[in-house]
Amino acid sequence: MADTPKPPDMQLQVQMDDEVANGQYSNMALVNHTETEFVLDFLFVQPQQPLARVRSRIITSPRHLKRLLGVLQENLRRHEERFGPILLSEDEGPRH
């Protein structure tokens, strides 16, 4: 079997409009899944308000979610290495 040449690496260019660049604040996330996809809903819950609004929904594959989880864990490790551990307490409210 002959070696096939590897295609040249392509540099990805990312475009972002101003609204997306400003981001969305989220203080709650809901995660649902099927066999083929994960749905991540990011919400903003205001104190003393019974209504939480979904600010963003991301739908992704299980493989991509696993890669994303690894990147998030690595970046959290680096953050705590630099700024100290992030302590979680039981009185932070419900976890969904």
Sequence and secondary structure as in RCSB ss.txt:
>XXXX:A:sequence
MADTPKPPDMQLQVQMDDEVANGQYSNMALVNHTETEFVLDFLFVQPQQPLARVRSRIITSPRHLKRLLGVLQEN
LRRHEERFGPILLSEDEGPRH
>XXXX:A:secstr
                 HHHHH    SEEEEEE SS EEEEEEEE TT S EEEEEEEEE HHHHHHHHHHHHHH
HHHHHHHH      GGG    
